[in-house]
Amino acid sequence: MANPSIRYGASIRKRYNKIREEKRMRYLCDVCGKEAVRRKGSSIWECRHCGTIYAGGAYSMKTASGSVAKRLIEEIKK
Ligand SMILES: [Zn+2]
């Protein structure tokens, strides 16, 4: 019989590895088209190539709302 607590721990570790991987990942910049967007802080992503700031998820750009990111960029440009 499998111990449920062991199974639980394995799924947590799997999720943690995924988060760690996504934190390290670079994302494609919508502005300059280079894969240079990196996590700068909690929910803040910055393109190292053109300096565009994106508001995204705390750990992954995939959770970002496009409208929120666009609004933030416009806010910074003012
Ligand atoms: Zn860029």
N, CA, C, O and the ligand as a Tripos MOL2 file, in Angstrom:
@<TRIPOS>MOLECULE
protein
  313   311    79     0     0
PROTEIN
NO_CHARGES

@<TRIPOS>ATOM
      1 N           0.8410   -1.2210    0.0000 N.3       1 MET1
      2 CA          0.0000    0.0000    0.0000 C.3       1 MET1
      3 C           0.8670    1.2600    0.0000 C.2       1 MET1
      4 O           1.8100    1.3710    0.7840 O.2       1 MET1
      5 N           0.5550    2.1730   -0.8510 N.am      2 ALA2
      6 CA          1.3240    3.4210   -0.9320 C.3       2 ALA2
      7 C           0.9360    4.3510    0.1960 C.2       2 ALA2
      8 O          -0.2390    4.4880    0.5360 O.2       2 ALA2
      9 N           1.9170    4.9700    0.7550 N.am      3 ASN3
     10 CA          1.6760    5.9420    1.8270 C.3       3 ASN3
     11 C           1.2030    7.2690    1.2110 C.2       3 ASN3
     12 O           1.9250    7.8680    0.4140 O.2       3 ASN3
     13 N           0.0130    7.7250    1.5680 N.am      4 PRO4
     14 CA         -0.5100    8.9520    0.9430 C.3       4 PRO4
     15 C           0.3760   10.1780    1.1930 C.2       4 PRO4
     16 O           0.4380   11.0750    0.3530 O.2       4 PRO4
     17 N           1.0510   10.2210    2.3250 N.am      5 SER5
     18 CA          1.8860   11.3910    2.6290 C.3       5 SER5
     19 C           3.1040   11.4530    1.7100 C.2       5 SER5
     20 O           3.5830   12.5340    1.3690 O.2       5 SER5
     21 N           3.6000   10.2730    1.3120 N.am      6 ILE6
     22 CA          4.7400   10.2320    0.3950 C.3       6 ILE6
     23 C           4.2990   10.7480   -0.9800 C.2       6 ILE6
     24 O           5.0130   11.5100   -1.6310 O.2       6 ILE6
     25 N           3.1280   10.3210   -1.3980 N.am      7 ARG7
     26 CA          2.6190   10.7550   -2.6940 C.3       7 ARG7
     27 C           2.4140   12.2780   -2.6950 C.2       7 ARG7
     28 O           2.7230   12.9640   -3.6700 O.2       7 ARG7
     29 N           1.8910   12.7750   -1.5910 N.am      8 TYR8
     30 CA          1.6430   14.2140   -1.4540 C.3       8 TYR8
     31 C           2.9560   14.9940   -1.5680 C.2       8 TYR8
     32 O           3.0370   16.0020   -2.2700 O.2       8 TYR8
     33 N           3.9810   14.5060   -0.8620 N.am      9 GLY9
     34 CA          5.2830   15.1720   -0.8900 C.3       9 GLY9
     35 C           5.8810   15.2020   -2.2850 C.2       9 GLY9
     36 O           6.5130   16.1850   -2.6730 O.2       9 GLY9
     37 N           5.6850   14.1390   -3.0330 N.am     10 ALA10
     38 CA          6.2410   14.0610   -4.3900 C.3      10 ALA10
     39 C           5.5820   15.0900   -5.2880 C.2      10 ALA10
     40 O           6.2580   15.7090   -6.1100 O.2      10 ALA10
     41 N           4.2890   15.2860   -5.1510 N.am     11 SER11
     42 CA          3.5940   16.2360   -6.0250 C.3      11 SER11
     43 C           3.9970   17.6630   -5.6810 C.2      11 SER11
     44 O           4.0720   18.5200   -6.5620 O.2      11 SER11
     45 N           4.2520   17.9170   -4.4150 N.am     12 ILE12
     46 CA          4.7070   19.2560   -3.9960 C.3      12 ILE12
     47 C           6.0810   19.5370   -4.5980 C.2      12 ILE12
     48 O           6.3380   20.6250   -5.1130 O.2      12 ILE12
     49 N           6.9490   18.5480   -4.5260 N.am     13 ARG13
     50 CA          8.3010   18.7210   -5.0480 C.3      13 ARG13
     51 C           8.2570   18.9590   -6.5570 C.2      13 ARG13
     52 O           9.0170   19.7670   -7.0900 O.2      13 ARG13
     53 N           7.3710   18.2560   -7.2280 N.am     14 LYS14
     54 CA          7.2260   18.3900   -8.6730 C.3      14 LYS14
     55 C           6.7810   19.8140   -9.0090 C.2      14 LYS14
     56 O           7.2960   20.4370   -9.9380 O.2      14 LYS14
     57 N           5.8220   20.3140   -8.2400 N.am     15 ARG15
     58 CA          5.3140   21.6630   -8.4770 C.3      15 ARG15
     59 C           6.4030   22.7020   -8.1850 C.2      15 ARG15
     60 O           6.5380   23.6950   -8.8990 O.2      15 ARG15
     61 N           7.1670   22.4540   -7.1330 N.am     16 TYR16
     62 CA          8.2330   23.3800   -6.7540 C.3      16 TYR16
     63 C           9.2890   23.4540   -7.8490 C.2      16 TYR16
     64 O           9.7730   24.5360   -8.1830 O.2      16 TYR16
     65 N           9.6410   22.3060   -8.4030 N.am     17 ASN17
     66 CA         10.6230   22.2730   -9.4930 C.3      17 ASN17
     67 C          10.1210   23.0440  -10.6990 C.2      17 ASN17
     68 O          10.8960   23.7130  -11.3830 O.2      17 ASN17
     69 N           8.8380   22.9510  -10.9570 N.am     18 LYS18
     70 CA          8.2470   23.6380  -12.0990 C.3      18 LYS18
     71 C           8.3280   25.1470  -11.8860 C.2      18 LYS18
     72 O           8.6580   25.8910  -12.8090 O.2      18 LYS18
     73 N           8.0270   25.5920  -10.6770 N.am     19 ILE19
     74 CA          8.0890   27.0240  -10.3540 C.3      19 ILE19
     75 C           9.5210   27.5190  -10.4900 C.2      19 ILE19
     76 O           9.7690   28.5860  -11.0520 O.2      19 ILE19
     77 N          10.4660   26.7310   -9.9670 N.am     20 ARG20
     78 CA         11.8690   27.1300  -10.0190 C.3      20 ARG20
     79 C          12.3350   27.2550  -11.4750 C.2      20 ARG20
     80 O          13.0890   28.1640  -11.8210 O.2      20 ARG20
     81 N          11.8820   26.3440  -12.3030 N.am     21 GLU21
     82 CA         12.2260   26.3440  -13.7130 C.3      21 GLU21
     83 C          11.6590   27.5910  -14.3940 C.2      21 GLU21
     84 O          12.3430   28.2380  -15.1870 O.2      21 GLU21
     85 N          10.4200   27.9170  -14.0830 N.am     22 GLU22
     86 CA          9.7700   29.0610  -14.7260 C.3      22 GLU22
     87 C          10.3940   30.3760  -14.2680 C.2      22 GLU22
     88 O          10.4290   31.3500  -15.0200 O.2      22 GLU22
     89 N          10.8840   30.3970  -13.0350 N.am     23 LYS23
     90 CA         11.5390   31.6050  -12.5330 C.3      23 LYS23
     91 C          12.8210   31.8930  -13.2970 C.2      23 LYS23
     92 O          13.2030   33.0480  -13.4820 O.2      23 LYS23
     93 N          13.4770   30.8290  -13.7360 N.am     24 ARG24
     94 CA         14.7450   30.9650  -14.4450 C.3      24 ARG24
     95 C          14.5410   31.2370  -15.9330 C.2      24 ARG24
     96 O          15.4360   31.7340  -16.6170 O.2      24 ARG24
     97 N          13.3630   30.9070  -16.4120 N.am     25 MET25
     98 CA         13.1040   30.9910  -17.8470 C.3      25 MET25
     99 C          13.1070   32.4210  -18.3650 C.2      25 MET25
    100 O          12.8330   33.3720  -17.6320 O.2      25 MET25
    101 N          13.4180   32.5410  -19.6180 N.am     26 ARG26
    102 CA         13.3070   33.8390  -20.2840 C.3      26 ARG26
    103 C          12.0870   33.7960  -21.1770 C.2      26 ARG26
    104 O          11.7220   32.7540  -21.7220 O.2      26 ARG26
    105 N          11.4740   34.9420  -21.3120 N.am     27 TYR27
    106 CA         10.2690   35.0040  -22.1240 C.3      27 TYR27
    107 C          10.4370   35.9760  -23.2720 C.2      27 TYR27
    108 O          11.2430   36.9050  -23.2310 O.2      27 TYR27
    109 N           9.6510   35.7260  -24.2860 N.am     28 LEU28
    110 CA          9.7070   36.5510  -25.4830 C.3      28 LEU28
    111 C           9.1230   37.9300  -25.2050 C.2      28 LEU28
    112 O           8.0380   38.0620  -24.6370 O.2      28 LEU28
    113 N           9.8630   38.9510  -25.6150 N.am     29 CYS29
    114 CA          9.4120   40.3210  -25.4280 C.3      29 CYS29
    115 C           8.5060   40.7240  -26.5840 C.2      29 CYS29
    116 O           8.8590   40.5590  -27.7520 O.2      29 CYS29
    117 N           7.3370   41.2520  -26.2470 N.am     30 ASP30
    118 CA          6.3780   41.6720  -27.2780 C.3      30 ASP30
    119 C           6.8560   42.9050  -28.0280 C.2      30 ASP30
    120 O           6.4490   43.1420  -29.1660 O.2      30 ASP30
    121 N           7.7060   43.6800  -27.4020 N.am     31 VAL31
    122 CA          8.1220   44.9550  -27.9780 C.3      31 VAL31
    123 C           9.2840   44.7720  -28.9610 C.2      31 VAL31
    124 O           9.2140   45.2520  -30.0920 O.2      31 VAL31
    125 N          10.3460   44.0850  -28.5410 N.am     32 CYS32
    126 CA         11.5120   43.9500  -29.4190 C.3      32 CYS32
    127 C          11.6420   42.5470  -30.0160 C.2      32 CYS32
    128 O          12.4840   42.3230  -30.8860 O.2      32 CYS32
    129 N          10.8230   41.6100  -29.5620 N.am     33 GLY33
    130 CA         10.8300   40.2780  -30.1480 C.3      33 GLY33
    131 C          11.9840   39.3940  -29.7140 C.2      33 GLY33
    132 O          12.1530   38.2950  -30.2430 O.2      33 GLY33
    133 N          12.7850   39.8590  -28.7550 N.am     34 LYS34
    134 CA         13.9160   39.0660  -28.2620 C.3      34 LYS34
    135 C          13.4740   38.2620  -27.0380 C.2      34 LYS34
    136 O          12.5860   38.6750  -26.2920 O.2      34 LYS34
    137 N          14.1020   37.1260  -26.8540 N.am     35 GLU35
    138 CA         13.7980   36.3080  -25.6930 C.3      35 GLU35
    139 C          14.6580   36.7940  -24.5250 C.2      35 GLU35
    140 O          15.6360   36.1510  -24.1430 O.2      35 GLU35
    141 N          14.2770   37.9230  -23.9780 N.am     36 ALA36
    142 CA         15.1360   38.5630  -22.9760 C.3      36 ALA36
    143 C          14.3600   39.0510  -21.7640 C.2      36 ALA36
    144 O          14.8940   39.8110  -20.9570 O.2      36 ALA36
    145 N          13.1080   38.6270  -21.6230 N.am     37 VAL37
    146 CA         12.3090   39.0740  -20.4830 C.3      37 VAL37
    147 C          12.5960   38.1670  -19.2930 C.2      37 VAL37
    148 O          12.4030   36.9530  -19.3620 O.2      37 VAL37
    149 N          13.0510   38.7610  -18.2210 N.am     38 ARG38
    150 CA         13.3810   37.9950  -17.0230 C.3      38 ARG38
    151 C          12.6680   38.5730  -15.8220 C.2      38 ARG38
    152 O          12.3020   39.7480  -15.8010 O.2      38 ARG38
    153 N          12.4750   37.7260  -14.8190 N.am     39 ARG39
    154 CA         11.7860   38.1380  -13.6120 C.3      39 ARG39
    155 C          12.6620   39.1260  -12.8500 C.2      39 ARG39
    156 O          13.8330   38.8570  -12.5800 O.2      39 ARG39
    157 N          12.0850   40.2570  -12.5120 N.am     40 LYS40
    158 CA         12.8400   41.2900  -11.8130 C.3      40 LYS40
    159 C          12.4740   41.3130  -10.3360 C.2      40 LYS40
    160 O          13.3270   41.5270   -9.4740 O.2      40 LYS40
    161 N          11.2210   41.0940  -10.0640 N.am     41 GLY41
    162 CA         10.7360   41.0750   -8.6830 C.3      41 GLY41
    163 C           9.3980   40.3840   -8.6680 C.2      41 GLY41
    164 O           9.0070   39.7750   -9.6640 O.2      41 GLY41
    165 N           8.7000   40.4610   -7.5840 N.am     42 SER42
    166 CA          7.4000   39.8250   -7.5010 C.3      42 SER42
    167 C           6.4610   40.4560   -8.5190 C.2      42 SER42
    168 O           6.1340   41.6400   -8.4260 O.2      42 SER42
    169 N           6.0330   39.6650   -9.4830 N.am     43 SER43
    170 CA          5.0840   40.0910  -10.5250 C.3      43 SER43
    171 C           5.6580   41.1250  -11.4980 C.2      43 SER43
    172 O           4.9260   41.6620  -12.3290 O.2      43 SER43
    173 N           6.9510   41.4060  -11.4040 N.am     44 ILE44
    174 CA          7.5560   42.3700  -12.3260 C.3      44 ILE44
    175 C           8.5660   41.6440  -13.2060 C.2      44 ILE44
    176 O           9.4380   40.9230  -12.7200 O.2      44 ILE44
    177 N           8.4270   41.8530  -14.5000 N.am     45 TRP45
    178 CA          9.3190   41.2290  -15.4720 C.3      45 TRP45
    179 C           9.9210   42.3210  -16.3320 C.2      45 TRP45
    180 O           9.2380   43.2730  -16.7080 O.2      45 TRP45
    181 N          11.1750   42.1870  -16.6360 N.am     46 GLU46
    182 CA         11.8410   43.2210  -17.4130 C.3      46 GLU46
    183 C          12.5550   42.6210  -18.6090 C.2      46 GLU46
    184 O          13.2010   41.5770  -18.5080 O.2      46 GLU46
    185 N          12.4300   43.2980  -19.7460 N.am     47 CYS47
    186 CA         13.1730   42.8940  -20.9310 C.3      47 CYS47
    187 C          14.5710   43.4750  -20.8300 C.2      47 CYS47
    188 O          14.7570   44.6870  -20.7230 O.2      47 CYS47
    189 N          15.5360   42.5930  -20.8650 N.am     48 ARG48
    190 CA         16.9280   43.0450  -20.7420 C.3      48 ARG48
    191 C          17.4180   43.7060  -22.0200 C.2      48 ARG48
    192 O          18.4430   44.3870  -22.0310 O.2      48 ARG48
    193 N          16.6840   43.5000  -23.0760 N.am     49 HIS49
    194 CA         17.1230   44.0480  -24.3610 C.3      49 HIS49
    195 C          16.6330   45.4810  -24.5490 C.2      49 HIS49
    196 O          17.4200   46.3710  -24.8710 O.2      49 HIS49
    197 N          15.3240   45.7070  -24.3450 N.am     50 CYS50
    198 CA         14.7800   47.0440  -24.5960 C.3      50 CYS50
    199 C          14.2950   47.7270  -23.3250 C.2      50 CYS50
    200 O          13.9280   48.9010  -23.3620 O.2      50 CYS50
    201 N          14.2870   47.0170  -22.2090 N.am     51 GLY51
    202 CA         13.9480   47.6310  -20.9300 C.3      51 GLY51
    203 C          12.4660   47.7290  -20.6340 C.2      51 GLY51
    204 O          12.0710   48.3830  -19.6680 O.2      51 GLY51
    205 N          11.6420   47.0940  -21.4420 N.am     52 THR52
    206 CA         10.2030   47.1220  -21.1980 C.3      52 THR52
    207 C           9.8660   46.3640  -19.9230 C.2      52 THR52
    208 O          10.3800   45.2710  -19.6820 O.2      52 THR52
    209 N           9.0050   46.9520  -19.1150 N.am     53 ILE53
    210 CA          8.5810   46.3090  -17.8710 C.3      53 ILE53
    211 C           7.2090   45.6700  -18.0790 C.2      53 ILE53
    212 O           6.2910   46.2890  -18.6180 O.2      53 ILE53
    213 N           7.0950   44.4240  -17.6430 N.am     54 TYR54
    214 CA          5.8230   43.7310  -17.7250 C.3      54 TYR54
    215 C           5.3400   43.3810  -16.3260 C.2      54 TYR54
    216 O           6.1310   43.0360  -15.4480 O.2      54 TYR54
    217 N           4.0380   43.4740  -16.1370 N.am     55 ALA55
    218 CA          3.4420   42.9780  -14.9010 C.3      55 ALA55
    219 C           2.9150   41.5860  -15.1900 C.2      55 ALA55
    220 O           2.1070   41.3940  -16.0990 O.2      55 ALA55
    221 N           3.3630   40.6370  -14.4300 N.am     56 GLY56
    222 CA          2.9490   39.2670  -14.6820 C.3      56 GLY56
    223 C           2.6730   38.5380  -13.3900 C.2      56 GLY56
    224 O           2.5230   39.1530  -12.3350 O.2      56 GLY56
    225 N           2.6070   37.2290  -13.4780 N.am     57 GLY57
    226 CA          2.4380   36.4260  -12.2800 C.3      57 GLY57
    227 C           3.7050   36.4790  -11.4450 C.2      57 GLY57
    228 O           4.7680   36.8620  -11.9350 O.2      57 GLY57
    229 N           3.5880   36.0970  -10.1990 N.am     58 ALA58
    230 CA          4.7300   36.1560   -9.2980 C.3      58 ALA58
    231 C           5.8400   35.2240   -9.7600 C.2      58 ALA58
    232 O           7.0200   35.5050   -9.5490 O.2      58 ALA58
    233 N           5.4610   34.1070  -10.3940 N.am     59 TYR59
    234 CA          6.4740   33.1320  -10.7790 C.3      59 TYR59
    235 C           6.5120   32.8630  -12.2720 C.2      59 TYR59
    236 O           7.4910   32.3100  -12.7750 O.2      59 TYR59
    237 N           5.4900   33.2360  -12.9720 N.am     60 SER60
    238 CA          5.4400   32.9150  -14.3880 C.3      60 SER60
    239 C           4.7260   33.9940  -15.1790 C.2      60 SER60
    240 O           3.7090   34.5300  -14.7390 O.2      60 SER60
    241 N           5.2580   34.3050  -16.3390 N.am     61 MET61
    242 CA          4.6340   35.2700  -17.2380 C.3      61 MET61
    243 C           3.3070   34.7510  -17.7720 C.2      61 MET61
    244 O           2.4480   35.5270  -18.1910 O.2      61 MET61
    245 N           3.1490   33.4430  -17.7530 N.am     62 LYS62
    246 CA          1.9660   32.8380  -18.3630 C.3      62 LYS62
    247 C           0.6760   33.2620  -17.6770 C.2      62 LYS62
    248 O          -0.3980   33.2040  -18.2750 O.2      62 LYS62
    249 N           0.7820   33.6870  -16.4240 N.am     63 THR63
    250 CA         -0.4170   34.0880  -15.6930 C.3      63 THR63
    251 C          -0.7080   35.5700  -15.8940 C.2      63 THR63
    252 O          -1.6730   36.1020  -15.3450 O.2      63 THR63
    253 N           0.1320   36.2300  -16.6840 N.am     64 ALA64
    254 CA         -0.0190   37.6690  -16.8630 C.3      64 ALA64
    255 C          -1.2680   37.9870  -17.6670 C.2      64 ALA64
    256 O          -1.6310   37.2750  -18.6030 O.2      64 ALA64
    257 N          -1.9080   39.0650  -17.2790 N.am     65 SER65
    258 CA         -3.0210   39.5740  -18.0730 C.3      65 SER65
    259 C          -2.4770   40.6440  -19.0020 C.2      65 SER65
    260 O          -1.8550   41.6070  -18.5520 O.2      65 SER65
    261 N          -2.7070   40.4820  -20.2810 N.am     66 GLY66
    262 CA         -2.1600   41.4060  -21.2750 C.3      66 GLY66
    263 C          -2.5830   42.8370  -21.0290 C.2      66 GLY66
    264 O          -1.7850   43.7610  -21.1900 O.2      66 GLY66
    265 N          -3.8280   43.0270  -20.6420 N.am     67 SER67
    266 CA         -4.3230   44.3860  -20.4500 C.3      67 SER67
    267 C          -3.6330   45.0470  -19.2660 C.2      67 SER67
    268 O          -3.3500   46.2440  -19.3000 O.2      67 SER67
    269 N          -3.3630   44.2810  -18.2280 N.am     68 VAL68
    270 CA         -2.6900   44.8290  -17.0470 C.3      68 VAL68
    271 C          -1.2620   45.2270  -17.4060 C.2      68 VAL68
    272 O          -0.7900   46.2890  -16.9990 O.2      68 VAL68
    273 N          -0.5830   44.3850  -18.1600 N.am     69 ALA69
    274 CA          0.7950   44.6700  -18.5540 C.3      69 ALA69
    275 C           0.8550   45.9210  -19.4130 C.2      69 ALA69
    276 O           1.7330   46.7650  -19.2320 O.2      69 ALA69
    277 N          -0.0750   46.0390  -20.3450 N.am     70 LYS70
    278 CA         -0.1070   47.1860  -21.2350 C.3      70 LYS70
    279 C          -0.3440   48.4610  -20.4390 C.2      70 LYS70
    280 O           0.2880   49.4870  -20.6920 O.2      70 LYS70
    281 N          -1.2480   48.3920  -19.4840 N.am     71 ARG71
    282 CA         -1.5630   49.5570  -18.6610 C.3      71 ARG71
    283 C          -0.3300   49.9950  -17.8720 C.2      71 ARG71
    284 O          -0.0650   51.1900  -17.7410 O.2      71 ARG71
    285 N           0.4160   49.0350  -17.3520 N.am     72 LEU72
    286 CA          1.6070   49.3450  -16.5610 C.3      72 LEU72
    287 C           2.6650   50.0140  -17.4250 C.2      72 LEU72
    288 O           3.3250   50.9580  -16.9900 O.2      72 LEU72
    289 N           2.8240   49.5260  -18.6450 N.am     73 ILE73
    290 CA          3.8100   50.1020  -19.5590 C.3      73 ILE73
    291 C           3.4490   51.5480  -19.8690 C.2      73 ILE73
    292 O           4.3180   52.4210  -19.8960 O.2      73 ILE73
    293 N           2.1780   51.7950  -20.1000 N.am     74 GLU74
    294 CA          1.7230   53.1540  -20.3980 C.3      74 GLU74
    295 C           1.9390   54.0620  -19.1900 C.2      74 GLU74
    296 O           2.2630   55.2410  -19.3310 O.2      74 GLU74
    297 N           1.7560   53.5010  -18.0210 N.am     75 GLU75
    298 CA          1.9460   54.2440  -16.7790 C.3      75 GLU75
    299 C           3.4120   54.6710  -16.6390 C.2      75 GLU75
    300 O           3.7000   55.7940  -16.2250 O.2      75 GLU75
    301 N           4.3140   53.7850  -16.9790 N.am     76 ILE76
    302 CA          5.7480   54.0450  -16.8430 C.3      76 ILE76
    303 C           6.2120   55.0840  -17.8750 C.2      76 ILE76
    304 O           7.0800   55.9100  -17.5890 O.2      76 ILE76
    305 N           5.6280   55.0310  -19.0600 N.am     77 LYS77
    306 CA          6.0350   55.9240  -20.1490 C.3      77 LYS77
    307 C           5.6600   57.3820  -19.8830 C.2      77 LYS77
    308 O           6.2570   58.2920  -20.4570 O.2      77 LYS77
    309 N           4.6660   57.6040  -19.0100 N.am     78 LYS78
    310 CA          4.1860   58.9650  -18.7460 C.3      78 LYS78
    311 C           5.2470   59.8490  -18.1000 C.2      78 LYS78
    312 O           4.9890   61.0190  -17.8200 O.2      78 LYS78
    313 ZN         12.2850   43.8630  -25.3880 Zn       79 ZN79
@<TRIPOS>BOND
     1     1     2 1
     2     2     3 1
     3     3     4 2
     4     3     5 am
     5     5     6 1
     6     6     7 1
     7     7     8 2
     8     7     9 am
     9     9    10 1
    10    10    11 1
    11    11    12 2
    12    11    13 am
    13    13    14 1
    14    14    15 1
    15    15    16 2
    16    15    17 am
    17    17    18 1
    18    18    19 1
    19    19    20 2
    20    19    21 am
    21    21    22 1
    22    22    23 1
    23    23    24 2
    24    23    25 am
    25    25    26 1
    26    26    27 1
    27    27    28 2
    28    27    29 am
    29    29    30 1
    30    30    31 1
    31    31    32 2
    32    31    33 am
    33    33    34 1
    34    34    35 1
    35    35    36 2
    36    35    37 am
    37    37    38 1
    38    38    39 1
    39    39    40 2
    40    39    41 am
    41    41    42 1
    42    42    43 1
    43    43    44 2
    44    43    45 am
    45    45    46 1
    46    46    47 1
    47    47    48 2
    48    47    49 am
    49    49    50 1
    50    50    51 1
    51    51    52 2
    52    51    53 am
    53    53    54 1
    54    54    55 1
    55    55    56 2
    56    55    57 am
    57    57    58 1
    58    58    59 1
    59    59    60 2
    60    59    61 am
    61    61    62 1
    62    62    63 1
    63    63    64 2
    64    63    65 am
    65    65    66 1
    66    66    67 1
    67    67    68 2
    68    67    69 am
    69    69    70 1
    70    70    71 1
    71    71    72 2
    72    71    73 am
    73    73    74 1
    74    74    75 1
    75    75    76 2
    76    75    77 am
    77    77    78 1
    78    78    79 1
    79    79    80 2
    80    79    81 am
    81    81    82 1
    82    82    83 1
    83    83    84 2
    84    83    85 am
    85    85    86 1
    86    86    87 1
    87    87    88 2
    88    87    89 am
    89    89    90 1
    90    90    91 1
    91    91    92 2
    92    91    93 am
    93    93    94 1
    94    94    95 1
    95    95    96 2
    96    95    97 am
    97    97    98 1
    98    98    99 1
    99    99   100 2
   100    99   101 am
   101   101   102 1
   102   102   103 1
   103   103   104 2
   104   103   105 am
   105   105   106 1
   106   106   107 1
   107   107   108 2
   108   107   109 am
   109   109   110 1
   110   110   111 1
   111   111   112 2
   112   111   113 am
   113   113   114 1
   114   114   115 1
   115   115   116 2
   116   115   117 am
   117   117   118 1
   118   118   119 1
   119   119   120 2
   120   119   121 am
   121   121   122 1
   122   122   123 1
   123   123   124 2
   124   123   125 am
   125   125   126 1
   126   126   127 1
   127   127   128 2
   128   127   129 am
   129   129   130 1
   130   130   131 1
   131   131   132 2
   132   131   133 am
   133   133   134 1
   134   134   135 1
   135   135   136 2
   136   135   137 am
   137   137   138 1
   138   138   139 1
   139   139   140 2
   140   139   141 am
   141   141   142 1
   142   142   143 1
   143   143   144 2
   144   143   145 am
   145   145   146 1
   146   146   147 1
   147   147   148 2
   148   147   149 am
   149   149   150 1
   150   150   151 1
   151   151   152 2
   152   151   153 am
   153   153   154 1
   154   154   155 1
   155   155   156 2
   156   155   157 am
   157   157   158 1
   158   158   159 1
   159   159   160 2
   160   159   161 am
   161   161   162 1
   162   162   163 1
   163   163   164 2
   164   163   165 am
   165   165   166 1
   166   166   167 1
   167   167   168 2
   168   167   169 am
   169   169   170 1
   170   170   171 1
   171   171   172 2
   172   171   173 am
   173   173   174 1
   174   174   175 1
   175   175   176 2
   176   175   177 am
   177   177   178 1
   178   178   179 1
   179   179   180 2
   180   179   181 am
   181   181   182 1
   182   182   183 1
   183   183   184 2
   184   183   185 am
   185   185   186 1
   186   186   187 1
   187   187   188 2
   188   187   189 am
   189   189   190 1
   190   190   191 1
   191   191   192 2
   192   191   193 am
   193   193   194 1
   194   194   195 1
   195   195   196 2
   196   195   197 am
   197   197   198 1
   198   198   199 1
   199   199   200 2
   200   199   201 am
   201   201   202 1
   202   202   203 1
   203   203   204 2
   204   203   205 am
   205   205   206 1
   206   206   207 1
   207   207   208 2
   208   207   209 am
   209   209   210 1
   210   210   211 1
   211   211   212 2
   212   211   213 am
   213   213   214 1
   214   214   215 1
   215   215   216 2
   216   215   217 am
   217   217   218 1
   218   218   219 1
   219   219   220 2
   220   219   221 am
   221   221   222 1
   222   222   223 1
   223   223   224 2
   224   223   225 am
   225   225   226 1
   226   226   227 1
   227   227   228 2
   228   227   229 am
   229   229   230 1
   230   230   231 1
   231   231   232 2
   232   231   233 am
   233   233   234 1
   234   234   235 1
   235   235   236 2
   236   235   237 am
   237   237   238 1
   238   238   239 1
   239   239   240 2
   240   239   241 am
   241   241   242 1
   242   242   243 1
   243   243   244 2
   244   243   245 am
   245   245   246 1
   246   246   247 1
   247   247   248 2
   248   247   249 am
   249   249   250 1
   250   250   251 1
   251   251   252 2
   252   251   253 am
   253   253   254 1
   254   254   255 1
   255   255   256 2
   256   255   257 am
   257   257   258 1
   258   258   259 1
   259   259   260 2
   260   259   261 am
   261   261   262 1
   262   262   263 1
   263   263   264 2
   264   263   265 am
   265   265   266 1
   266   266   267 1
   267   267   268 2
   268   267   269 am
   269   269   270 1
   270   270   271 1
   271   271   272 2
   272   271   273 am
   273   273   274 1
   274   274   275 1
   275   275   276 2
   276   275   277 am
   277   277   278 1
   278   278   279 1
   279   279   280 2
   280   279   281 am
   281   281   282 1
   282   282   283 1
   283   283   284 2
   284   283   285 am
   285   285   286 1
   286   286   287 1
   287   287   288 2
   288   287   289 am
   289   289   290 1
   290   290   291 1
   291   291   292 2
   292   291   293 am
   293   293   294 1
   294   294   295 1
   295   295   296 2
   296   295   297 am
   297   297   298 1
   298   298   299 1
   299   299   300 2
   300   299   301 am
   301   301   302 1
   302   302   303 1
   303   303   304 2
   304   303   305 am
   305   305   306 1
   306   306   307 1
   307   307   308 2
   308   307   309 am
   309   309   310 1
   310   310   311 1
   311   311   312 2
@<TRIPOS>SUBSTRUCTURE
     1 MET1         2 RESIDUE 1 A MET
     2 ALA2         6 RESIDUE 1 A ALA
     3 ASN3        10 RESIDUE 1 A ASN
     4 PRO4        14 RESIDUE 1 A PRO
     5 SER5        18 RESIDUE 1 A SER
     6 ILE6        22 RESIDUE 1 A ILE
     7 ARG7        26 RESIDUE 1 A ARG
     8 TYR8        30 RESIDUE 1 A TYR
     9 GLY9        34 RESIDUE 1 A GLY
    10 ALA10       38 RESIDUE 1 A ALA
    11 SER11       42 RESIDUE 1 A SER
    12 ILE12       46 RESIDUE 1 A ILE
    13 ARG13       50 RESIDUE 1 A ARG
    14 LYS14       54 RESIDUE 1 A LYS
    15 ARG15       58 RESIDUE 1 A ARG
    16 TYR16       62 RESIDUE 1 A TYR
    17 ASN17       66 RESIDUE 1 A ASN
    18 LYS18       70 RESIDUE 1 A LYS
    19 ILE19       74 RESIDUE 1 A ILE
    20 ARG20       78 RESIDUE 1 A ARG
    21 GLU21       82 RESIDUE 1 A GLU
    22 GLU22       86 RESIDUE 1 A GLU
    23 LYS23       90 RESIDUE 1 A LYS
    24 ARG24       94 RESIDUE 1 A ARG
    25 MET25       98 RESIDUE 1 A MET
    26 ARG26      102 RESIDUE 1 A ARG
    27 TYR27      106 RESIDUE 1 A TYR
    28 LEU28      110 RESIDUE 1 A LEU
    29 CYS29      114 RESIDUE 1 A CYS
    30 ASP30      118 RESIDUE 1 A ASP
    31 VAL31      122 RESIDUE 1 A VAL
    32 CYS32      126 RESIDUE 1 A CYS
    33 GLY33      130 RESIDUE 1 A GLY
    34 LYS34      134 RESIDUE 1 A LYS
    35 GLU35      138 RESIDUE 1 A GLU
    36 ALA36      142 RESIDUE 1 A ALA
    37 VAL37      146 RESIDUE 1 A VAL
    38 ARG38      150 RESIDUE 1 A ARG
    39 ARG39      154 RESIDUE 1 A ARG
    40 LYS40      158 RESIDUE 1 A LYS
    41 GLY41      162 RESIDUE 1 A GLY
    42 SER42      166 RESIDUE 1 A SER
    43 SER43      170 RESIDUE 1 A SER
    44 ILE44      174 RESIDUE 1 A ILE
    45 TRP45      178 RESIDUE 1 A TRP
    46 GLU46      182 RESIDUE 1 A GLU
    47 CYS47      186 RESIDUE 1 A CYS
    48 ARG48      190 RESIDUE 1 A ARG
    49 HIS49      194 RESIDUE 1 A HIS
    50 CYS50      198 RESIDUE 1 A CYS
    51 GLY51      202 RESIDUE 1 A GLY
    52 THR52      206 RESIDUE 1 A THR
    53 ILE53      210 RESIDUE 1 A ILE
    54 TYR54      214 RESIDUE 1 A TYR
    55 ALA55      218 RESIDUE 1 A ALA
    56 GLY56      222 RESIDUE 1 A GLY
    57 GLY57      226 RESIDUE 1 A GLY
    58 ALA58      230 RESIDUE 1 A ALA
    59 TYR59      234 RESIDUE 1 A TYR
    60 SER60      238 RESIDUE 1 A SER
    61 MET61      242 RESIDUE 1 A MET
    62 LYS62      246 RESIDUE 1 A LYS
    63 THR63      250 RESIDUE 1 A THR
    64 ALA64      254 RESIDUE 1 A ALA
    65 SER65      258 RESIDUE 1 A SER
    66 GLY66      262 RESIDUE 1 A GLY
    67 SER67      266 RESIDUE 1 A SER
    68 VAL68      270 RESIDUE 1 A VAL
    69 ALA69      274 RESIDUE 1 A ALA
    70 LYS70      278 RESIDUE 1 A LYS
    71 ARG71      282 RESIDUE 1 A ARG
    72 LEU72      286 RESIDUE 1 A LEU
    73 ILE73      290 RESIDUE 1 A ILE
    74 GLU74      294 RESIDUE 1 A GLU
    75 GLU75      298 RESIDUE 1 A GLU
    76 ILE76      302 RESIDUE 1 A ILE
    77 LYS77      306 RESIDUE 1 A LYS
    78 LYS78      310 RESIDUE 1 A LYS
    79 ZN79       313 GROUP 0 **** ****
